[in-house]
Amino acid sequence: MNGLNVTAIFGENVFGDSVMQDRLPKDIYKQVQLTIKNGKKLDINVANVVANAMKDWAVEKGATHFTHWFQPMTGITAEKHDSFISPVDVGKVIMEFSGKELVQGEPDASSFPSGGLRATFEARGYTAWDPSSYAFIKDGVLCIPTAFCSYSGEALDKKTPLLRSMEAINKQALRVLKLFGRDDVTSVRTTVGAEQEYFLIDKDIYDKRKDLIYTGRTLFGAKPPKGQDLDDHYFGVIKPQVQSFMKELNEELWKLGILAKTEHNEVAPAQHEMAPVFTTTNIAVDHNQLTMELMQKIAKKHDMVCLLHEKPFAGVNGSGKHNNWSISTNTGLNLLEPGDTPYENAQFLLFLCAVIKAVDDYQDLLRISVATAGNDHRLGANEAPPAIVSIYIGEELSAILEAIETGTPYGGTEKEMLKVGVKILPKFPKDTTDRNRTSPFAFTGNKFEFRMLGSSISLSGPNVVLNTIVAESLKQFADILEPADDFDQALESLIKETIKEHKRILFNGNGYDESWIEEAGKRGLLNLKSTPDALPYFLHKKNVDLFTSHKVFTKEEMESRYEILMENYCKVINIEALTMIEMVKKEILPAVSAFSKELSDALLAKKNIAEDISCQYEDSLIHKLSAMLSCAYDKVSLLEKDTVDAKDMTDITEMGHYYREKVFADMAELRIVIDELETITAKTYWPYPSYGHLLFGIR
């Protein structure tokens, strides 16, 4: 039996570079490459040639339709399919695809979240081809990655701001690199590798849980006798059903040119992780959206359901998405690699300081970029970083920065003082830093790992923020260094001052420790525990000035995104509350009441046999069930009232806080009672599969 030829299938469903070289005339191919690498506008005549070649390739692979594949503010992808057919005679058609159809599409803009940018009657919107992200075939459809904007030009998607932010950091990084004599560098790109966590559960069991179907997480569920207590699932032997799923997932990802690399069991039962190789940020974002889609689709083929919610089960680890972020040049230089020569060391330190300054100045934006109702369950729990943003850089690099700041010898034994760019700094080997899993933002050798992302989130938002805030630091650095008479002296002073001003954001300790919360407060760091706490910071003047100055967002686009994000939070909590109410009133309370009646009947039957017979079990349990039923009814009634009251509110900020402080609190109180009821109600009466079935259902 022949094994899978990965090199043969890799990228077979992608209209990538090798396909373009084979199918496009040389001059057309060169012009497309200029568009991809330098953003040069594509002539319509060139677009026509590309479109025809793309259509022929897709049709040969069985495609009959094409779609402009885009990423609206829903957080998932969208597509509208059009066939290639075009009538030529009565009853006859040909397969056509024009450059105009390739470059621009027109979906209905009024039906997607716009935060007030578009009225319902203002339906026109445009999708515009992103040539830097290759077209691909999915389910027999040619998918063309596109940006999505309104008739009047406002960004209605997640890709457009991302591309703008990539241009912003490219522009400012080139200014800095020119000062270091890097004239060979013509472009700078950020790269991302996203570790994706997820749960797999049995589909038949999933279908019996209303909460999973409606909300993606369990709203109720008593803790099973065994959870992740023994740590025996982490990196354990992968079950055959799961391995079969992973095998097919890898094959489909490889066909789409997605560099799926690592797979393993995660800490919680039924939890797993997949990680790809690094690639350019906007492509990494597209690939992660495809990965999540394929995970859910392929899981069903294997009689499982893939859960991407951040906290589908209480009492065990939730799922995150670690955003490994770095900066590289078109010449292959990683700007977060320390290097061997004085100027490489100095260059590394300057870019490192740019990141440190950016994270300190805009810690609120980083927290906002990962703020969702789902992620609020996870941040601060044992498996996730706290809601406080800080940077881990390890002891060795901390010592180097301290030596530079204070002008003291590094390591205590060297005679020479550290001088940036004059004396060679100690080489900083890639893996001398330990990993700090409690840190929200950790330096891991030649990249930063942003660990606060939730598993279902689009990578776009966090990377828009990262790119833009680092671009701002680099801009300020370039503004200081460009006019300097003595570059070395100005550079050394700049690095020293940056370390001094922003070292409060550096923390190498245990982020889970209660003492860190107190210490962070003393340092002036923010602790934005929930989405409604965090989101209002988005519209603070410094943040509006940041995004508008780098042309990443207009003020109107920022205001719209605030509305969309807060409204989404409210809607998620509202759906969860309504689901809870329905589950409790229609199924749980009647089931417990029926069980209580059975016990009462048994009690009466026993007493009819003999007055002195022991009825302690029935009598005690009936009283407990009765009291808890009354308590549950009171709590579900309060939840129902507060949910209705929330819908009457008109101010979105006030509504967000109300949902968090009242409705969400009601839900937590109700859950305590219902989960305890589950532990004392007979299995035959409880209407939903238990946590034990959910977490250990796949064998």
NULO-648067 format. One record per residue (C-alpha): residue in one letter; x, y, z; residue number from 1. Coordinates in steps of 0.1 Angstrom, whole numbers. Example, Ala and Ser with C-alpha at 12.3 -4.5 7.8 and 13.67 -1.06 7.14 Angstrom:
residues 2
{node 'a',{123,-45,78},1} {node 's',{137,-11,71},2} 
This chain:
residues 699
{node 'm',{0,0,0},1} {node 'n',{15,33,-11},2} {node 'g',{17,61,15},3} {node 'l',{4,97,10},4} {node 'n',{27,118,-12},5} {node 'v',{25,151,7},6} {node 't',{48,170,-17},7} {node 'a',{26,159,-46},8} {node 'i',{-7,171,-31},9} {node 'f',{7,202,-13},10} {node 'g',{-10,233,-27},11} {node 'e',{-28,213,-55},12} {node 'n',{-60,233,-49},13} {node 'v',{-42,267,-49},14} {node 'f',{-37,291,-78},15} {node 'g',{-2,298,-64},16} {node 'd',{31,309,-77},17} {node 's',{41,278,-96},18} {node 'v',{7,275,-113},19} {node 'm',{9,312,-123},20} {node 'q',{44,306,-138},21} {node 'd',{31,277,-158},22} {node 'r',{-2,293,-170},23} {node 'l',{6,330,-174},24} {node 'p',{27,347,-201},25} {node 'k',{60,359,-186},26} {node 'd',{52,396,-188},27} {node 'i',{18,390,-172},28} {node 'y',{34,369,-145},29} {node 'k',{59,396,-137},30} {node 'q',{32,423,-134},31} {node 'v',{12,401,-110},32} {node 'q',{44,396,-89},33} {node 'l',{48,434,-88},34} {node 't',{13,437,-76},35} {node 'i',{18,410,-49},36} {node 'k',{51,423,-36},37} {node 'n',{48,461,-41},38} {node 'g',{11,467,-42},39} {node 'k',{13,480,-78},40} {node 'k',{-22,484,-93},41} {node 'l',{-32,456,-117},42} {node 'd',{-41,468,-152},43} {node 'i',{-75,455,-164},44} {node 'n',{-60,439,-194},45} {node 'v',{-36,420,-171},46} {node 'a',{-65,411,-149},47} {node 'n',{-84,396,-179},48} {node 'v',{-55,373,-187},49} {node 'v',{-51,362,-151},50} {node 'a',{-89,356,-147},51} {node 'n',{-90,335,-179},52} {node 'a',{-61,314,-167},53} {node 'm',{-76,310,-132},54} {node 'k',{-109,300,-147},55} {node 'd',{-93,273,-170},56} {node 'w',{-73,259,-141},57} {node 'a',{-104,258,-118},58} {node 'v',{-127,242,-144},59} {node 'e',{-101,216,-151},60} {node 'k',{-103,207,-114},61} {node 'g',{-140,204,-115},62} {node 'a',{-151,239,-104},63} {node 't',{-183,253,-118},64} {node 'h',{-186,284,-97},65} {node 'f',{-165,312,-83},66} {node 't',{-169,334,-52},67} {node 'h',{-153,364,-36},68} {node 'w',{-143,349,-2},69} {node 'f',{-143,377,24},70} {node 'q',{-143,382,62},71} {node 'p',{-171,405,74},72} {node 'm',{-174,417,110},73} {node 't',{-193,385,119},74} {node 'g',{-159,370,126},75} {node 'i',{-164,342,101},76} {node 't',{-161,341,64},77} {node 'a',{-187,348,38},78} {node 'e',{-192,338,1},79} {node 'k',{-217,342,-27},80} {node 'h',{-213,317,-55},81} {node 'd',{-216,326,-92},82} {node 's',{-213,301,-120},83} {node 'f',{-188,305,-149},84} {node 'i',{-216,300,-175},85} {node 's',{-224,326,-200},86} {node 'p',{-251,322,-227},87} {node 'v',{-239,323,-263},88} {node 'd',{-269,309,-282},89} {node 'v',{-303,295,-275},90} {node 'g',{-297,266,-252},91} {node 'k',{-259,269,-252},92} {node 'v',{-234,284,-228},93} {node 'i',{-196,289,-225},94} {node 'm',{-175,291,-194},95} {node 'e',{-163,327,-189},96} {node 'f',{-146,347,-161},97} {node 's',{-135,383,-167},98} {node 'g',{-109,405,-151},99} {node 'k',{-136,427,-138},100} {node 'e',{-153,397,-121},101} {node 'l',{-119,387,-106},102} {node 'v',{-110,422,-93},103} {node 'q',{-144,433,-80},104} {node 'g',{-176,419,-67},105} {node 'e',{-208,433,-52},106} {node 'p',{-224,416,-23},107} {node 'd',{-252,431,-2},108} {node 'a',{-235,453,24},109} {node 's',{-267,460,44},110} {node 's',{-270,425,57},111} {node 'f',{-236,424,75},112} {node 'p',{-227,442,108},113} {node 's',{-217,477,100},114} {node 'g',{-221,495,134},115} {node 'g',{-242,523,118},116} {node 'l',{-219,528,88},117} {node 'r',{-246,516,65},118} {node 'a',{-283,519,67},119} {node 't',{-306,490,59},120} {node 'f',{-316,506,26},121} {node 'e',{-280,513,16},122} {node 'a',{-273,479,2},123} {node 'r',{-243,484,-21},124} {node 'g',{-210,470,-10},125} {node 'y',{-179,459,-29},126} {node 't',{-154,431,-26},127} {node 'a',{-119,437,-40},128} {node 'w',{-94,410,-48},129} {node 'd',{-64,407,-25},130} {node 'p',{-37,393,-49},131} {node 's',{-12,387,-20},132} {node 's',{-34,358,-8},133} {node 'y',{-37,331,-35},134} {node 'a',{-71,320,-49},135} {node 'f',{-80,284,-40},136} {node 'i',{-107,257,-47},137} {node 'k',{-130,246,-19},138} {node 'd',{-159,223,-24},139} {node 'g',{-158,227,-62},140} {node 'v',{-158,265,-60},141} {node 'l',{-130,289,-70},142} {node 'c',{-125,311,-39},143} {node 'i',{-109,345,-44},144} {node 'p',{-97,362,-12},145} {node 't',{-110,397,-11},146} {node 'a',{-114,428,10},147} {node 'f',{-150,441,17},148} {node 'c',{-160,478,18},149} {node 's',{-191,499,15},150} {node 'y',{-202,520,-14},151} {node 's',{-187,550,2},152} {node 'g',{-154,533,9},153} {node 'e',{-156,524,46},154} {node 'a',{-140,490,56},155} {node 'l',{-167,465,65},156} {node 'd',{-144,436,71},157} {node 'k',{-114,423,90},158} {node 'k',{-90,420,60},159} {node 't',{-89,457,49},160} {node 'p',{-76,471,83},161} {node 'l',{-51,442,85},162} {node 'l',{-36,451,51},163} {node 'r',{-35,487,61},164} {node 's',{-17,479,93},165} {node 'm',{8,458,74},166} {node 'e',{15,487,52},167} {node 'a',{19,510,83},168} {node 'i',{46,488,99},169} {node 'n',{63,483,66},170} {node 'k',{66,520,61},171} {node 'q',{80,528,96},172} {node 'a',{103,497,98},173} {node 'l',{119,507,64},174} {node 'r',{127,542,79},175} {node 'v',{145,526,108},176} {node 'l',{163,500,88},177} {node 'k',{176,526,64},178} {node 'l',{194,542,94},179} {node 'f',{212,509,100},180} {node 'g',{224,509,63},181} {node 'r',{199,482,52},182} {node 'd',{194,497,18},183} {node 'd',{189,463,3},184} {node 'v',{156,459,22},185} {node 't',{126,469,2},186} {node 's',{98,456,23},187} {node 'v',{91,444,58},188} {node 'r',{63,420,67},189} {node 't',{50,406,99},190} {node 't',{46,368,101},191} {node 'v',{23,347,122},192} {node 'g',{20,311,133},193} {node 'a',{-12,304,151},194} {node 'e',{-16,274,175},195} {node 'q',{-52,264,174},196} {node 'e',{-69,246,203},197} {node 'y',{-102,228,200},198} {node 'f',{-125,201,214},199} {node 'l',{-139,170,197},200} {node 'i',{-170,153,211},201} {node 'd',{-194,126,199},202} {node 'k',{-220,140,175},203} {node 'd',{-249,119,189},204} {node 'i',{-242,133,224},205} {node 'y',{-238,168,211},206} {node 'd',{-272,166,194},207} {node 'k',{-288,160,228},208} {node 'r',{-274,192,243},209} {node 'k',{-295,223,235},210} {node 'd',{-268,246,250},211} {node 'l',{-241,233,228},212} {node 'i',{-262,236,197},213} {node 'y',{-274,272,204},214} {node 't',{-243,287,222},215} {node 'g',{-213,264,215},216} {node 'r',{-208,259,253},217} {node 't',{-224,239,281},218} {node 'l',{-245,263,302},219} {node 'f',{-250,235,328},220} {node 'g',{-230,205,338},221} {node 'a',{-219,189,371},222} {node 'k',{-182,181,374},223} {node 'p',{-176,144,366},224} {node 'p',{-155,121,389},225} {node 'k',{-126,125,366},226} {node 'g',{-116,156,346},227} {node 'q',{-80,166,338},228} {node 'd',{-68,157,373},229} {node 'l',{-43,131,363},230} {node 'd',{-28,151,334},231} {node 'd',{-30,118,314},232} {node 'h',{-46,133,282},233} {node 'y',{-18,159,275},234} {node 'f',{4,146,247},235} {node 'g',{-12,112,253},236} {node 'v',{-19,85,227},237} {node 'i',{-44,99,201},238} {node 'k',{-76,78,198},239} {node 'p',{-82,61,165},240} {node 'q',{-113,82,157},241} {node 'v',{-95,114,164},242} {node 'q',{-64,103,145},243} {node 's',{-85,95,115},244} {node 'f',{-100,131,117},245} {node 'm',{-65,146,120},246} {node 'k',{-52,126,90},247} {node 'e',{-80,139,68},248} {node 'l',{-77,174,82},249} {node 'n',{-40,175,74},250} {node 'e',{-46,163,38},251} {node 'e',{-72,189,31},252} {node 'l',{-51,217,47},253} {node 'w',{-21,206,27},254} {node 'k',{-41,206,-6},255} {node 'l',{-49,243,2},256} {node 'g',{-13,251,8},257} {node 'i',{-18,255,46},258} {node 'l',{14,244,64},259} {node 'a',{-2,222,91},260} {node 'k',{28,210,112},261} {node 't',{20,199,147},262} {node 'e',{-9,179,162},263} {node 'h',{-14,166,198},264} {node 'n',{-38,160,226},265} {node 'e',{-42,190,249},266} {node 'v',{-46,191,287},267} {node 'a',{-84,187,290},268} {node 'p',{-101,154,280},269} {node 'a',{-114,156,244},270} {node 'q',{-91,187,238},271} {node 'h',{-65,189,210},272} {node 'e',{-42,213,192},273} {node 'm',{-30,220,157},274} {node 'a',{-2,244,148},275} {node 'p',{11,255,114},276} {node 'v',{44,269,102},277} {node 'f',{48,307,101},278} {node 't',{36,326,71},279} {node 't',{29,363,62},280} {node 't',{2,377,85},281} {node 'n',{-26,383,61},282} {node 'i',{-22,348,46},283} {node 'a',{-19,333,81},284} {node 'v',{-53,349,89},285} {node 'd',{-69,335,58},286} {node 'h',{-54,301,65},287} {node 'n',{-67,301,101},288} {node 'q',{-102,309,90},289} {node 'l',{-100,280,66},290} {node 't',{-86,257,93},291} {node 'm',{-115,264,117},292} {node 'e',{-140,259,89},293} {node 'l',{-124,226,78},294} {node 'm',{-121,214,114},295} {node 'q',{-158,217,119},296} {node 'k',{-167,202,85},297} {node 'i',{-144,172,87},298} {node 'a',{-153,164,123},299} {node 'k',{-189,157,112},300} {node 'k',{-177,133,86},301} {node 'h',{-161,113,115},302} {node 'd',{-193,114,136},303} {node 'm',{-178,141,159},304} {node 'v',{-184,178,165},305} {node 'c',{-155,203,167},306} {node 'l',{-161,229,195},307} {node 'l',{-142,262,190},308} {node 'h',{-157,280,220},309} {node 'e',{-132,293,245},310} {node 'k',{-148,276,274},311} {node 'p',{-172,248,264},312} {node 'f',{-169,230,297},313} {node 'a',{-166,244,333},314} {node 'g',{-139,228,355},315} {node 'v',{-115,219,327},316} {node 'n',{-92,240,305},317} {node 'g',{-107,261,278},318} {node 's',{-92,267,243},319} {node 'g',{-70,295,232},320} {node 'k',{-51,304,200},321} {node 'h',{-15,315,205},322} {node 'n',{-5,341,181},323} {node 'n',{33,337,174},324} {node 'w',{43,371,158},325} {node 's',{75,383,143},326} {node 'i',{89,408,118},327} {node 's',{110,399,88},328} {node 't',{125,416,58},329} {node 'n',{122,406,21},330} {node 't',{159,397,24},331} {node 'g',{152,370,49},332} {node 'l',{162,388,81},333} {node 'n',{142,382,112},334} {node 'l',{143,416,130},335} {node 'l',{137,399,164},336} {node 'e',{169,378,161},337} {node 'p',{197,393,182},338} {node 'g',{225,387,156},339} {node 'd',{263,385,160},340} {node 't',{276,419,151},341} {node 'p',{274,452,170},342} {node 'y',{249,468,147},343} {node 'e',{227,437,145},344} {node 'n',{226,436,183},345} {node 'a',{217,473,184},346} {node 'q',{191,468,156},347} {node 'f',{176,439,175},348} {node 'l',{175,459,208},349} {node 'l',{158,488,190},350} {node 'f',{130,466,176},351} {node 'l',{127,448,209},352} {node 'c',{123,482,226},353} {node 'a',{97,492,200},354} {node 'v',{76,462,210},355} {node 'i',{81,468,247},356} {node 'k',{71,505,243},357} {node 'a',{41,496,221},358} {node 'v',{27,470,245},359} {node 'd',{31,494,274},360} {node 'd',{16,524,256},361} {node 'y',{-13,504,242},362} {node 'q',{-20,476,267},363} {node 'd',{-57,485,265},364} {node 'l',{-58,479,227},365} {node 'l',{-42,444,231},366} {node 'r',{-68,435,257},367} {node 'i',{-96,448,235},368} {node 's',{-83,428,205},369} {node 'v',{-91,396,224},370} {node 'a',{-122,407,242},371} {node 't',{-153,385,236},372} {node 'a',{-180,370,257},373} {node 'g',{-164,335,253},374} {node 'n',{-129,346,261},375} {node 'd',{-141,363,293},376} {node 'h',{-146,328,308},377} {node 'r',{-110,319,301},378} {node 'l',{-87,349,307},379} {node 'g',{-74,346,342},380} {node 'a',{-82,310,346},381} {node 'n',{-55,284,352},382} {node 'e',{-49,276,316},383} {node 'a',{-48,312,303},384} {node 'p',{-30,344,310},385} {node 'p',{-46,370,333},386} {node 'a',{-65,399,319},387} {node 'i',{-35,421,328},388} {node 'v',{-12,426,298},389} {node 's',{25,422,306},390} {node 'i',{57,410,287},391} {node 'y',{79,381,296},392} {node 'i',{115,383,282},393} {node 'g',{134,359,305},394} {node 'e',{162,365,329},395} {node 'e',{191,368,305},396} {node 'l',{175,395,283},397} {node 's',{162,412,314},398} {node 'a',{197,414,328},399} {node 'i',{210,428,295},400} {node 'l',{183,455,295},401} {node 'e',{191,464,331},402} {node 'a',{228,467,324},403} {node 'i',{221,490,295},404} {node 'e',{196,511,315},405} {node 't',{220,515,345},406} {node 'g',{253,516,326},407} {node 't',{267,487,347},408} {node 'p',{287,457,335},409} {node 'y',{266,428,322},410} {node 'g',{269,396,343},411} {node 'g',{290,413,370},412} {node 't',{324,401,355},413} {node 'e',{330,421,324},414} {node 'k',{352,451,326},415} {node 'e',{336,470,298},416} {node 'm',{303,488,302},417} {node 'l',{276,478,276},418} {node 'k',{274,503,248},419} {node 'v',{249,497,221},420} {node 'g',{265,493,187},421} {node 'v',{300,498,200},422} {node 'k',{308,467,221},423} {node 'i',{294,434,210},424} {node 'l',{265,424,232},425} {node 'p',{264,389,246},426} {node 'k',{248,367,220},427} {node 'f',{213,358,230},428} {node 'p',{208,322,220},429} {node 'k',{173,313,207},430} {node 'd',{163,289,235},431} {node 't',{179,303,267},432} {node 't',{146,317,278},433} {node 'd',{122,293,295},434} {node 'r',{85,294,284},435} {node 'n',{62,313,307},436} {node 'r',{27,299,300},437} {node 't',{12,325,325},438} {node 's',{24,354,304},439} {node 'p',{1,371,280},440} {node 'f',{29,383,258},441} {node 'a',{61,363,259},442} {node 'f',{94,366,240},443} {node 't',{103,331,228},444} {node 'g',{137,334,211},445} {node 'n',{130,353,178},446} {node 'k',{93,360,181},447} {node 'f',{66,371,206},448} {node 'e',{38,347,216},449} {node 'f',{6,366,222},450} {node 'r',{-13,340,243},451} {node 'm',{-45,359,252},452} {node 'l',{-65,350,220},453} {node 'g',{-96,329,223},454} {node 's',{-99,298,201},455} {node 's',{-128,311,180},456} {node 'i',{-115,346,173},457} {node 's',{-103,358,140},458} {node 'l',{-65,365,140},459} {node 's',{-71,397,122},460} {node 'g',{-80,420,152},461} {node 'p',{-50,412,174},462} {node 'n',{-26,415,145},463} {node 'v',{-41,448,133},464} {node 'v',{-33,461,168},465} {node 'l',{2,445,170},466} {node 'n',{12,459,136},467} {node 't',{-1,494,143},468} {node 'i',{12,499,178},469} {node 'v',{47,487,168},470} {node 'a',{45,509,137},471} {node 'e',{38,539,160},472} {node 's',{69,530,182},473} {node 'l',{91,527,151},474} {node 'k',{77,560,138},475} {node 'q',{86,578,170},476} {node 'f',{121,562,170},477} {node 'a',{127,572,134},478} {node 'd',{116,608,141},479} {node 'i',{142,610,168},480} {node 'l',{171,592,151},481} {node 'e',{168,606,115},482} {node 'p',{178,641,124},483} {node 'a',{205,631,150},484} {node 'd',{240,643,144},485} {node 'd',{256,613,162},486} {node 'f',{235,582,154},487} {node 'd',{253,559,178},488} {node 'q',{249,582,208},489} {node 'a',{213,590,199},490} {node 'l',{205,553,195},491} {node 'e',{221,544,229},492} {node 's',{202,572,246},493} {node 'l',{169,562,230},494} {node 'i',{172,525,240},495} {node 'k',{182,534,275},496} {node 'e',{153,559,279},497} {node 't',{128,535,264},498} {node 'i',{138,507,289},499} {node 'k',{136,531,318},500} {node 'e',{102,545,308},501} {node 'h',{85,512,299},502} {node 'k',{101,485,321},503} {node 'r',{69,484,342},504} {node 'i',{53,462,315},505} {node 'l',{81,436,319},506} {node 'f',{72,407,343},507} {node 'n',{89,373,344},508} {node 'g',{70,358,373},509} {node 'n',{38,338,378},510} {node 'g',{9,357,362},511} {node 'y',{-16,335,381},512} {node 'd',{-3,346,415},513} {node 'e',{-27,369,434},514} {node 's',{3,390,444},515} {node 'w',{8,399,407},516} {node 'i',{-26,416,405},517} {node 'e',{-16,438,434},518} {node 'e',{18,445,420},519} {node 'a',{4,453,386},520} {node 'g',{-19,478,401},521} {node 'k',{10,495,418},522} {node 'r',{28,497,384},523} {node 'g',{-3,513,369},524} {node 'l',{-11,484,346},525} {node 'l',{-47,479,335},526} {node 'n',{-68,450,347},527} {node 'l',{-98,449,324},528} {node 'k',{-116,418,335},529} {node 's',{-145,417,311},530} {node 't',{-154,428,276},531} {node 'p',{-177,457,287},532} {node 'd',{-148,469,309},533} {node 'a',{-123,468,280},534} {node 'l',{-142,480,249},535} {node 'p',{-148,517,259},536} {node 'y',{-111,522,258},537} {node 'f',{-111,516,221},538} {node 'l',{-125,551,215},539} {node 'h',{-101,569,238},540} {node 'k',{-84,598,220},541} {node 'k',{-49,583,220},542} {node 'n',{-63,552,203},543} {node 'v',{-83,571,178},544} {node 'd',{-52,592,170},545} {node 'l',{-31,561,166},546} {node 'f',{-53,544,141},547} {node 't',{-63,574,121},548} {node 's',{-27,587,119},549} {node 'h',{-15,554,104},550} {node 'k',{-46,553,82},551} {node 'v',{-56,519,96},552} {node 'f',{-91,530,106},553} {node 't',{-111,562,102},554} {node 'k',{-128,576,133},555} {node 'e',{-161,565,119},556} {node 'e',{-148,529,113},557} {node 'm',{-136,528,149},558} {node 'e',{-170,540,162},559} {node 's',{-187,514,141},560} {node 'r',{-165,486,154},561} {node 'y',{-171,496,190},562} {node 'e',{-209,493,183},563} {node 'i',{-205,459,166},564} {node 'l',{-183,444,193},565} {node 'm',{-204,456,222},566} {node 'e',{-236,446,204},567} {node 'n',{-222,412,197},568} {node 'y',{-213,407,234},569} {node 'c',{-249,416,244},570} {node 'k',{-264,393,218},571} {node 'v',{-242,364,229},572} {node 'i',{-252,368,266},573} {node 'n',{-288,372,256},574} {node 'i',{-288,340,236},575} {node 'e',{-272,321,264},576} {node 'a',{-297,335,289},577} {node 'l',{-327,326,267},578} {node 't',{-313,291,262},579} {node 'm',{-308,286,299},580} {node 'i',{-344,297,306},581} {node 'e',{-357,273,280},582} {node 'm',{-337,244,293},583} {node 'v',{-346,250,329},584} {node 'k',{-383,257,325},585} {node 'k',{-392,232,298},586} {node 'e',{-370,203,307},587} {node 'i',{-349,204,339},588} {node 'l',{-376,216,364},589} {node 'p',{-402,192,350},590} {node 'a',{-377,163,350},591} {node 'v',{-367,170,386},592} {node 's',{-403,174,396},593} {node 'a',{-411,140,381},594} {node 'f',{-382,124,400},595} {node 's',{-395,140,432},596} {node 'k',{-429,126,425},597} {node 'e',{-415,91,420},598} {node 'l',{-397,94,454},599} {node 's',{-429,106,470},600} {node 'd',{-448,76,456},601} {node 'a',{-421,53,468},602} {node 'l',{-423,69,503},603} {node 'l',{-460,64,505},604} {node 'a',{-458,28,493},605} {node 'k',{-432,20,520},606} {node 'k',{-453,36,547},607} {node 'n',{-483,16,536},608} {node 'i',{-463,-16,541},609} {node 'a',{-451,-6,576},610} {node 'e',{-453,26,596},611} {node 'd',{-419,21,613},612} {node 'i',{-400,13,581},613} {node 's',{-369,35,574},614} {node 'c',{-376,62,548},615} {node 'q',{-346,83,555},616} {node 'y',{-333,83,519},617} {node 'e',{-366,93,503},618} {node 'd',{-377,117,530},619} {node 's',{-343,136,531},620} {node 'l',{-340,137,493},621} {node 'i',{-376,149,487},622} {node 'h',{-371,178,511},623} {node 'k',{-338,187,494},624} {node 'l',{-353,185,459},625} {node 's',{-383,205,469},626} {node 'a',{-361,233,484},627} {node 'm',{-338,234,454},628} {node 'l',{-367,233,429},629} {node 's',{-381,264,446},630} {node 'c',{-347,281,446},631} {node 'a',{-341,272,409},632} {node 'y',{-375,286,400},633} {node 'd',{-368,318,418},634} {node 'k',{-335,322,401},635} {node 'v',{-347,314,366},636} {node 's',{-376,339,371},637} {node 'l',{-351,366,381},638} {node 'l',{-330,357,350},639} {node 'e',{-360,360,328},640} {node 'k',{-370,394,343},641} {node 'd',{-335,408,339},642} {node 't',{-331,395,304},643} {node 'v',{-364,413,294},644} {node 'd',{-352,445,311},645} {node 'a',{-319,444,292},646} {node 'k',{-337,444,258},647} {node 'd',{-354,477,267},648} {node 'm',{-321,495,271},649} {node 't',{-310,518,242},650} {node 'd',{-275,529,252},651} {node 'i',{-251,501,240},652} {node 't',{-225,507,266},653} {node 'e',{-250,507,294},654} {node 'm',{-265,476,280},655} {node 'g',{-231,458,279},656} {node 'h',{-225,465,315},657} {node 'y',{-260,455,325},658} {node 'y',{-256,421,307},659} {node 'r',{-223,415,325},660} {node 'e',{-233,427,360},661} {node 'k',{-269,415,361},662} {node 'v',{-278,389,334},663} {node 'f',{-245,371,335},664} {node 'a',{-244,371,373},665} {node 'd',{-280,357,373},666} {node 'm',{-268,329,350},667} {node 'a',{-239,320,372},668} {node 'e',{-262,318,403},669} {node 'l',{-288,297,384},670} {node 'r',{-261,273,372},671} {node 'i',{-249,266,408},672} {node 'v',{-283,253,417},673} {node 'i',{-290,233,385},674} {node 'd',{-255,216,386},675} {node 'e',{-262,205,422},676} {node 'l',{-296,192,412},677} {node 'e',{-279,171,385},678} {node 't',{-259,154,412},679} {node 'i',{-289,143,432},680} {node 't',{-314,135,404},681} {node 'a',{-316,100,390},682} {node 'k',{-298,95,357},683} {node 't',{-329,82,340},684} {node 'y',{-347,115,347},685} {node 'w',{-319,140,339},686} {node 'p',{-327,153,304},687} {node 'y',{-292,160,291},688} {node 'p',{-260,139,287},689} {node 's',{-235,144,315},690} {node 'y',{-200,159,314},691} {node 'g',{-187,124,317},692} {node 'h',{-204,114,285},693} {node 'l',{-193,146,267},694} {node 'l',{-157,145,277},695} {node 'f',{-151,108,275},696} {node 'g',{-177,98,248},697} {node 'i',{-150,92,221},698} {node 'r',{-133,59,226},699} 
